[in-house]
Amino acid sequence: MTKKRRNYKDLGTVEFSEKEDKRITKMIEQAEKELEETRVSFRWGKDQLEIIKRAADLMGIPYQTFLKLAAYEHALAVLKDGDPIVKRTLEAA
């Protein structure tokens, strides 16, 4: 997918009130942070997602946060010692 470039007109120097400047600065910082992030999407079965949501609820966090945490921790375990589940799967093959 190719992104279209937008042509913006330079407005020169623009003065903002202190309140507007703070708001604009915050928006710019948020936009820069979002550019550093990578979005991932995938499809889950309804039952699978319900299990994730229940586990996240027990931890008191949003399910999206739970998914990121669980995936990250599992990846670290695999990279560190070789996860036991992965070892069993490889041994069974």
SULQUIGI-V974028 format. One line per field, one symbol per residue. ss: DSSP state (H for helix, E for strand, - for the rest). psi: psi as a letter, one per 30 degrees, with the letter a starting at -180 (. if undefined). burial: b if it has 24 or more other ideal C-beta (glycine too) atoms within 12 Angstrom, else e. Layout:
ss: ???
psi: ???
burial: ???
This chain:
ss: -----------------HHHHHHHHHHHHHHHHHHH---------HHHHHHHHHHHHHH---HHHHHHHHHHHHHHHHHH---HHHHHHHHH-
psi: kkkkkkjkkkgakkklleeeeeeeeeeeeeeeeefflkkkklklleeeeeeeeeeeeefhlkeeeeeeeeeeeeeeeeedfjkeeeeeeeef.
burial: eeeeeeeeeeeeeeeeeeeeeeeeeeeeeeeeeeeeeeeeeeeeeeeeeeebeeeeeeeeeeeeeebeeeeeeeeeeeeeeeeeeeeeeeeee
